[in-house]
Amino acid sequence: MTFQPRMQNAISGFTVTSSDSRLWSGASVAIWDVECAPSAGGAYLGDDPRLFIVLDARGGPQGMRMTLGDGRTFAGPIDRPSVSYIPAHVKVELEVVDQTFLRHLDVHFKLDVLLGQFGDDIDPDRINTPRLMMDDHRLVGLARLIAEEFTNPEPLHGLYGDGLCQALIIGALNMEVPSHPKRSGLTDWQLCRTFDFIEANCQRTIRLQELADVTGLSPSLFSHAFKATTGVTPHQCQINARLGKAKELLVAGKMPLRAIAAEAGFTDQAHFTRIFRTVEGTTPARWRQAKKL
């Protein structure tokens, strides 16, 4: 299995002196040693969430500044390690001043892998909220153990690295023991927009990405949240919308079943009849006849 993080990364003033990478728990983990010009920095925008962990720095007292795309700035000396969590599609600008050396750990992970590992325990708000320059000794301790494994002459079993990465991500996202078994669902406005979009477009195939865009979530997060809120999948909801439209046409007049199937978005009359019988327990023709009695 391979994972190549996708990103836009423009930097200046850094010279890489050594680097190494691993794939642990579905995450791409890399350690970097870099020499720094008096003023170094750049901008980063990635398609996947990222942990940026400063392990060691040498130089003067000025330190580092990180600025989010919305203008919020986090700054301070880097005489101690720090951990930053950068969500997917969030731009961050970095400036390192008066430092000669920097060692940092990068952990890029994919949301669908994370959801497969932790499922209902993930709070979507925490996935989408940046947390920069955290001074957390637990996370730093885990990051140091990961860094040590890169130089271990007798590497431990891969499950060791997997466990450390999972623990680091759990801590960085502040994932707590769930107080109830329910999944995080959609808000009222997200649910209304989703239903409106499905109702307006049910006659064609709606891609999951389109529904995710309506709610501002990733496709994986949207799919989980929608099922948690409605009890059905987005696809089943679209089928239900098509059936609702078909029922309106069935009771409205004597339109042929073939025409109703096409108007409601089904492939053909046979497909329409099969789906209708599965859901309603009878055929469209018999259902229409019963409504006229």
ROPAPA-371250 format. One record per residue (C-alpha): residue in one letter; chain; x, y, z. Coordinates in steps of 0.02 Angstrom, whole numbers, plus 32768, in hexadecimal, padded with zeros to 4 digits. Layout:
BEGIN
<site 'A'; 'A'; <X; Y; Z>>;
...
//
This chain:
BEGIN
<site 'M'; 'A'; <8000; 8000; 8000>>;
<site 'T'; 'A'; <8041; 80AC; 7FD4>>;
<site 'F'; 'A'; <8006; 815A; 8000>>;
<site 'Q'; 'A'; <804C; 81F3; 7FAA>>;
<site 'P'; 'A'; <800B; 8294; 7FFC>>;
<site 'R'; 'A'; <7FC5; 8311; 7F7F>>;
<site 'M'; 'A'; <7FF3; 83C4; 7FA6>>;
<site 'Q'; 'A'; <8029; 846F; 7F69>>;
<site 'N'; 'A'; <80C9; 849B; 7FC6>>;
<site 'A'; 'A'; <8132; 8535; 7FA0>>;
<site 'I'; 'A'; <81C5; 854E; 8016>>;
<site 'S'; 'A'; <8267; 85B2; 8019>>;
<site 'G'; 'A'; <82FC; 85C0; 808D>>;
<site 'F'; 'A'; <82FF; 8507; 80C0>>;
<site 'T'; 'A'; <8386; 848A; 808E>>;
<site 'V'; 'A'; <835F; 83D4; 80B0>>;
<site 'T'; 'A'; <83F2; 837A; 8100>>;
<site 'S'; 'A'; <839B; 82D4; 8120>>;
<site 'S'; 'A'; <82EE; 8286; 8112>>;
<site 'D'; 'A'; <8296; 81E0; 8122>>;
<site 'S'; 'A'; <81E3; 81A2; 8113>>;
<site 'R'; 'A'; <8174; 8112; 8146>>;
<site 'L'; 'A'; <80C0; 80D9; 812D>>;
<site 'W'; 'A'; <8072; 80B2; 81D4>>;
<site 'S'; 'A'; <7FB9; 8095; 81F7>>;
<site 'G'; 'A'; <7F8D; 80D7; 814A>>;
<site 'A'; 'A'; <7FE8; 817B; 816C>>;
<site 'S'; 'A'; <807F; 81C0; 8111>>;
<site 'V'; 'A'; <8100; 81EB; 8197>>;
<site 'A'; 'A'; <81A0; 824A; 816D>>;
<site 'I'; 'A'; <822B; 8296; 81D5>>;
<site 'W'; 'A'; <8291; 8328; 8195>>;
<site 'D'; 'A'; <8333; 837C; 81C9>>;
<site 'V'; 'A'; <8347; 8425; 8177>>;
<site 'E'; 'A'; <83C0; 84B7; 8180>>;
<site 'C'; 'A'; <836A; 8560; 8185>>;
<site 'A'; 'A'; <8398; 8608; 8139>>;
<site 'P'; 'A'; <8386; 86A0; 81AD>>;
<site 'S'; 'A'; <82D4; 86B1; 816E>>;
<site 'A'; 'A'; <8283; 8615; 8126>>;
<site 'G'; 'A'; <81D1; 85E2; 8104>>;
<site 'G'; 'A'; <814B; 85BA; 8086>>;
<site 'A'; 'A'; <8096; 858B; 806C>>;
<site 'Y'; 'A'; <803F; 84E2; 8075>>;
<site 'L'; 'A'; <7F97; 84A3; 8036>>;
<site 'G'; 'A'; <7F71; 83E9; 8037>>;
<site 'D'; 'A'; <7EE5; 8373; 8005>>;
<site 'D'; 'A'; <7EFA; 830D; 80A4>>;
<site 'P'; 'A'; <7F04; 8339; 815E>>;
<site 'R'; 'A'; <7FB4; 8353; 819E>>;
<site 'L'; 'A'; <8011; 8356; 8243>>;
<site 'F'; 'A'; <80AB; 83C7; 8244>>;
<site 'I'; 'A'; <8116; 83A7; 82DE>>;
<site 'V'; 'A'; <81B1; 840B; 8309>>;
<site 'L'; 'A'; <8226; 8399; 836A>>;
<site 'D'; 'A'; <82C4; 8402; 8373>>;
<site 'A'; 'A'; <8300; 84AE; 833F>>;
<site 'R'; 'A'; <83A1; 8510; 8354>>;
<site 'G'; 'A'; <83BC; 85C9; 8346>>;
<site 'G'; 'A'; <8384; 866F; 838E>>;
<site 'P'; 'A'; <82EB; 869A; 83F7>>;
<site 'Q'; 'A'; <8273; 86D6; 8371>>;
<site 'G'; 'A'; <822A; 862E; 833C>>;
<site 'M'; 'A'; <8199; 8606; 82C9>>;
<site 'R'; 'A'; <80F8; 8653; 8288>>;
<site 'M'; 'A'; <8068; 85F2; 8239>>;
<site 'T'; 'A'; <7FD9; 864C; 81E1>>;
<site 'L'; 'A'; <7F37; 85FC; 81A6>>;
<site 'G'; 'A'; <7EDF; 862C; 8106>>;
<site 'D'; 'A'; <7E5D; 868E; 8169>>;
<site 'G'; 'A'; <7EE4; 86FD; 81B5>>;
<site 'R'; 'A'; <7EF1; 86AF; 8262>>;
<site 'T'; 'A'; <7FA6; 86AC; 829C>>;
<site 'F'; 'A'; <8001; 863F; 831A>>;
<site 'A'; 'A'; <80B3; 8670; 834B>>;
<site 'G'; 'A'; <8135; 864D; 83CE>>;
<site 'P'; 'A'; <81E3; 860E; 83F1>>;
<site 'I'; 'A'; <8210; 855D; 83C0>>;
<site 'D'; 'A'; <8282; 8537; 8452>>;
<site 'R'; 'A'; <820B; 84A8; 8479>>;
<site 'P'; 'A'; <81B2; 8429; 8407>>;
<site 'S'; 'A'; <8104; 844F; 83C6>>;
<site 'V'; 'A'; <807A; 83F4; 8369>>;
<site 'S'; 'A'; <800A; 843F; 82E2>>;
<site 'Y'; 'A'; <7F72; 83EE; 8293>>;
<site 'I'; 'A'; <7F45; 8430; 81E6>>;
<site 'P'; 'A'; <7EA0; 83F2; 819A>>;
<site 'A'; 'A'; <7E8F; 83C7; 80E3>>;
<site 'H'; 'A'; <7E7B; 845C; 806D>>;
<site 'V'; 'A'; <7EB3; 84DA; 80F0>>;
<site 'K'; 'A'; <7F40; 854D; 80B9>>;
<site 'V'; 'A'; <7FCB; 8573; 8134>>;
<site 'E'; 'A'; <805C; 85EB; 8120>>;
<site 'L'; 'A'; <80F9; 85C9; 8186>>;
<site 'E'; 'A'; <8186; 863F; 81B5>>;
<site 'V'; 'A'; <8221; 8608; 8215>>;
<site 'V'; 'A'; <8292; 8696; 824E>>;
<site 'D'; 'A'; <8343; 8694; 8294>>;
<site 'Q'; 'A'; <8353; 85D6; 8298>>;
<site 'T'; 'A'; <83E2; 856E; 8251>>;
<site 'F'; 'A'; <839A; 84BF; 8261>>;
<site 'L'; 'A'; <82EF; 846E; 8268>>;
<site 'R'; 'A'; <82BA; 83B9; 827F>>;
<site 'H'; 'A'; <8203; 8394; 8263>>;
<site 'L'; 'A'; <818D; 8302; 824B>>;
<site 'D'; 'A'; <8104; 8304; 81C7>>;
<site 'V'; 'A'; <806F; 828E; 81D3>>;
<site 'H'; 'A'; <7FF3; 8290; 8142>>;
<site 'F'; 'A'; <7F59; 8222; 8151>>;
<site 'K'; 'A'; <7EC0; 81FF; 80E7>>;
<site 'L'; 'A'; <7E14; 821C; 812E>>;
<site 'D'; 'A'; <7DC9; 817D; 80E6>>;
<site 'V'; 'A'; <7E50; 8115; 813C>>;
<site 'L'; 'A'; <7E32; 8174; 81DE>>;
<site 'L'; 'A'; <7D77; 8155; 81D2>>;
<site 'G'; 'A'; <7D96; 809E; 81B3>>;
<site 'Q'; 'A'; <7DFF; 8096; 8252>>;
<site 'F'; 'A'; <7D96; 80FF; 82C8>>;
<site 'G'; 'A'; <7CEB; 8113; 8273>>;
<site 'D'; 'A'; <7C69; 815D; 82E9>>;
<site 'D'; 'A'; <7CE9; 819D; 8366>>;
<site 'I'; 'A'; <7D20; 822C; 82F4>>;
<site 'D'; 'A'; <7CD6; 82D8; 830D>>;
<site 'P'; 'A'; <7CCB; 832E; 8261>>;
<site 'D'; 'A'; <7CE6; 83D9; 82B2>>;
<site 'R'; 'A'; <7D8F; 83A3; 82F5>>;
<site 'I'; 'A'; <7DC1; 835E; 824C>>;
<site 'N'; 'A'; <7DA3; 840A; 81FF>>;
<site 'T'; 'A'; <7DEC; 8477; 828B>>;
<site 'P'; 'A'; <7EA5; 84AB; 8282>>;
<site 'R'; 'A'; <7F0A; 84A0; 8323>>;
<site 'L'; 'A'; <7FB4; 84F3; 8312>>;
<site 'M'; 'A'; <8051; 84F4; 837C>>;
<site 'M'; 'A'; <800A; 8489; 8409>>;
<site 'D'; 'A'; <807B; 8470; 849F>>;
<site 'D'; 'A'; <8044; 83C0; 84CE>>;
<site 'H'; 'A'; <80C4; 8351; 8522>>;
<site 'R'; 'A'; <8060; 82B2; 84FC>>;
<site 'L'; 'A'; <805D; 82D3; 8441>>;
<site 'V'; 'A'; <8113; 8308; 8440>>;
<site 'G'; 'A'; <8142; 8268; 849D>>;
<site 'L'; 'A'; <80E8; 81FF; 8419>>;
<site 'A'; 'A'; <813B; 8261; 838D>>;
<site 'R'; 'A'; <81E6; 8245; 83DA>>;
<site 'L'; 'A'; <81C7; 8189; 83E5>>;
<site 'I'; 'A'; <8196; 818A; 832D>>;
<site 'A'; 'A'; <8233; 81EC; 8300>>;
<site 'E'; 'A'; <82A1; 8173; 8363>>;
<site 'E'; 'A'; <825A; 80E1; 8302>>;
<site 'F'; 'A'; <829E; 812E; 8261>>;
<site 'T'; 'A'; <834F; 8119; 82A4>>;
<site 'N'; 'A'; <8336; 8075; 8301>>;
<site 'P'; 'A'; <83BB; 7FFB; 82C0>>;
<site 'E'; 'A'; <8345; 7F6C; 82EC>>;
<site 'P'; 'A'; <8297; 7FAD; 82BA>>;
<site 'L'; 'A'; <8205; 7F6A; 831D>>;
<site 'H'; 'A'; <816C; 7F15; 82D4>>;
<site 'G'; 'A'; <8106; 7F85; 8261>>;
<site 'L'; 'A'; <8076; 7F82; 82DD>>;
<site 'Y'; 'A'; <80E2; 7FEB; 8351>>;
<site 'G'; 'A'; <80E8; 8079; 82D3>>;
<site 'D'; 'A'; <8030; 805F; 82AB>>;
<site 'G'; 'A'; <8002; 8070; 8363>>;
<site 'L'; 'A'; <806C; 810B; 837D>>;
<site 'C'; 'A'; <801F; 8160; 82E4>>;
<site 'Q'; 'A'; <7F6E; 8137; 831A>>;
<site 'A'; 'A'; <7F90; 8177; 83C9>>;
<site 'L'; 'A'; <7FDB; 8217; 8383>>;
<site 'I'; 'A'; <7F44; 8237; 8313>>;
<site 'I'; 'A'; <7EC9; 8210; 83A0>>;
<site 'G'; 'A'; <7F22; 828C; 8411>>;
<site 'A'; 'A'; <7F34; 8314; 838E>>;
<site 'L'; 'A'; <7E7A; 830A; 8363>>;
<site 'N'; 'A'; <7E50; 8300; 841D>>;
<site 'M'; 'A'; <7DE3; 8268; 83FD>>;
<site 'E'; 'A'; <7D85; 823D; 849C>>;
<site 'V'; 'A'; <7D29; 81A1; 84D1>>;
<site 'P'; 'A'; <7C7B; 81B5; 8482>>;
<site 'S'; 'A'; <7BF5; 81DB; 8504>>;
<site 'H'; 'A'; <7B71; 8185; 8499>>;
<site 'P'; 'A'; <7B75; 810E; 8405>>;
<site 'K'; 'A'; <7B25; 8184; 8388>>;
<site 'R'; 'A'; <7B8A; 81C4; 82F7>>;
<site 'S'; 'A'; <7BA2; 827D; 82DE>>;
<site 'G'; 'A'; <7B15; 82AF; 8269>>;
<site 'L'; 'A'; <7AEE; 833D; 81F4>>;
<site 'T'; 'A'; <7AB2; 83E3; 8236>>;
<site 'D'; 'A'; <7A02; 841E; 8209>>;
<site 'W'; 'A'; <7A40; 8491; 8180>>;
<site 'Q'; 'A'; <7AAF; 840A; 8136>>;
<site 'L'; 'A'; <7A1E; 838F; 8135>>;
<site 'C'; 'A'; <79A7; 840D; 80E5>>;
<site 'R'; 'A'; <7A23; 8439; 805C>>;
<site 'T'; 'A'; <7A44; 8381; 803B>>;
<site 'F'; 'A'; <798C; 8355; 802C>>;
<site 'D'; 'A'; <796B; 83EC; 7FBC>>;
<site 'F'; 'A'; <79FB; 83BD; 7F4B>>;
<site 'I'; 'A'; <79C5; 8307; 7F3F>>;
<site 'E'; 'A'; <7910; 8338; 7F1D>>;
<site 'A'; 'A'; <7944; 83AF; 7E92>>;
<site 'N'; 'A'; <79BD; 8335; 7E40>>;
<site 'C'; 'A'; <7979; 8288; 7E67>>;
<site 'Q'; 'A'; <7954; 825F; 7DB0>>;
<site 'R'; 'A'; <7A0F; 8255; 7D8B>>;
<site 'T'; 'A'; <7A9E; 81FC; 7DE2>>;
<site 'I'; 'A'; <7ADC; 826A; 7E70>>;
<site 'R'; 'A'; <7B93; 8255; 7E9D>>;
<site 'L'; 'A'; <7BC3; 824B; 7F54>>;
<site 'Q'; 'A'; <7C3E; 82DB; 7F39>>;
<site 'E'; 'A'; <7BAD; 834C; 7F06>>;
<site 'L'; 'A'; <7B50; 832A; 7FA8>>;
<site 'A'; 'A'; <7BEF; 8341; 800D>>;
<site 'D'; 'A'; <7C0B; 83EA; 7FB9>>;
<site 'V'; 'A'; <7B5C; 8421; 7FEA>>;
<site 'T'; 'A'; <7B83; 8403; 80A2>>;
<site 'G'; 'A'; <7C3A; 8437; 80A5>>;
<site 'L'; 'A'; <7C76; 838B; 80DA>>;
<site 'S'; 'A'; <7CE7; 830A; 808A>>;
<site 'P'; 'A'; <7C8D; 827B; 8031>>;
<site 'S'; 'A'; <7CBE; 81FE; 80B9>>;
<site 'L'; 'A'; <7C85; 826E; 8148>>;
<site 'F'; 'A'; <7BE4; 829B; 80EE>>;
<site 'S'; 'A'; <7BB9; 81E4; 80CC>>;
<site 'H'; 'A'; <7BCF; 81B5; 8183>>;
<site 'A'; 'A'; <7B73; 824F; 81C4>>;
<site 'F'; 'A'; <7AE1; 8239; 814B>>;
<site 'K'; 'A'; <7AC8; 8182; 817B>>;
<site 'A'; 'A'; <7AD2; 81B0; 8234>>;
<site 'T'; 'A'; <7A4D; 8237; 821F>>;
<site 'T'; 'A'; <79D2; 81E3; 81A9>>;
<site 'G'; 'A'; <79F1; 8129; 81C1>>;
<site 'V'; 'A'; <7A06; 8110; 8105>>;
<site 'T'; 'A'; <7A92; 8129; 8088>>;
<site 'P'; 'A'; <7A96; 81BE; 8010>>;
<site 'H'; 'A'; <7A73; 8146; 7F81>>;
<site 'Q'; 'A'; <79D9; 80FE; 7FD6>>;
<site 'C'; 'A'; <799C; 81AF; 7FF9>>;
<site 'Q'; 'A'; <79A9; 81D5; 7F3F>>;
<site 'I'; 'A'; <7948; 8138; 7F16>>;
<site 'N'; 'A'; <78C2; 816C; 7F93>>;
<site 'A'; 'A'; <78B8; 8217; 7F40>>;
<site 'R'; 'A'; <78A0; 81C5; 7E97>>;
<site 'L'; 'A'; <7818; 8156; 7EDD>>;
<site 'G'; 'A'; <77C2; 81ED; 7F29>>;
<site 'K'; 'A'; <77C1; 8244; 7E80>>;
<site 'A'; 'A'; <7782; 81A5; 7E2C>>;
<site 'K'; 'A'; <76F2; 8197; 7EA8>>;
<site 'E'; 'A'; <76BE; 8249; 7E82>>;
<site 'L'; 'A'; <76B8; 821E; 7DCA>>;
<site 'L'; 'A'; <765C; 817B; 7DEB>>;
<site 'V'; 'A'; <75CC; 81D0; 7E45>>;
<site 'A'; 'A'; <75CA; 8269; 7DD4>>;
<site 'G'; 'A'; <7586; 8213; 7D38>>;
<site 'K'; 'A'; <7599; 8186; 7CBD>>;
<site 'M'; 'A'; <764C; 81A3; 7C86>>;
<site 'P'; 'A'; <7696; 80FC; 7C4A>>;
<site 'L'; 'A'; <770B; 80A6; 7CC3>>;
<site 'R'; 'A'; <7798; 80B0; 7C44>>;
<site 'A'; 'A'; <7788; 816D; 7C3F>>;
<site 'I'; 'A'; <777D; 817A; 7CFC>>;
<site 'A'; 'A'; <781B; 8112; 7D0F>>;
<site 'A'; 'A'; <7879; 8186; 7C9B>>;
<site 'E'; 'A'; <7833; 8225; 7CEA>>;
<site 'A'; 'A'; <7861; 81EB; 7D9A>>;
<site 'G'; 'A'; <7913; 81BD; 7D69>>;
<site 'F'; 'A'; <790E; 8100; 7D61>>;
<site 'T'; 'A'; <796F; 80A2; 7CDB>>;
<site 'D'; 'A'; <78D2; 8054; 7C8F>>;
<site 'Q'; 'A'; <7828; 8010; 7CBF>>;
<site 'A'; 'A'; <786F; 7F69; 7CFB>>;
<site 'H'; 'A'; <78E9; 7FC3; 7D6E>>;
<site 'F'; 'A'; <785E; 8033; 7DAF>>;
<site 'T'; 'A'; <77EB; 7F9E; 7DD1>>;
<site 'R'; 'A'; <7873; 7F3A; 7E28>>;
<site 'I'; 'A'; <78A2; 7FCA; 7E9E>>;
<site 'F'; 'A'; <77EC; 7FF7; 7EBE>>;
<site 'R'; 'A'; <77BE; 7F44; 7EEB>>;
<site 'T'; 'A'; <7855; 7F35; 7F5F>>;
<site 'V'; 'A'; <7825; 7FD1; 7FC0>>;
<site 'E'; 'A'; <7767; 7FCE; 7FB8>>;
<site 'G'; 'A'; <7746; 7F14; 7FAE>>;
<site 'T'; 'A'; <76DC; 7F24; 7F11>>;
<site 'T'; 'A'; <76EC; 7F5C; 7E5B>>;
<site 'P'; 'A'; <76D2; 8010; 7E22>>;
<site 'A'; 'A'; <7636; 7FDD; 7DC1>>;
<site 'R'; 'A'; <75E5; 7F89; 7E56>>;
<site 'W'; 'A'; <7617; 8018; 7EC8>>;
<site 'R'; 'A'; <75C5; 8096; 7E53>>;
<site 'Q'; 'A'; <7529; 802B; 7E45>>;
<site 'A'; 'A'; <751B; 8020; 7F03>>;
<site 'K'; 'A'; <7527; 80DD; 7F12>>;
<site 'K'; 'A'; <7491; 80F1; 7E9E>>;
<site 'L'; 'A'; <7420; 8082; 7F08>>;
//
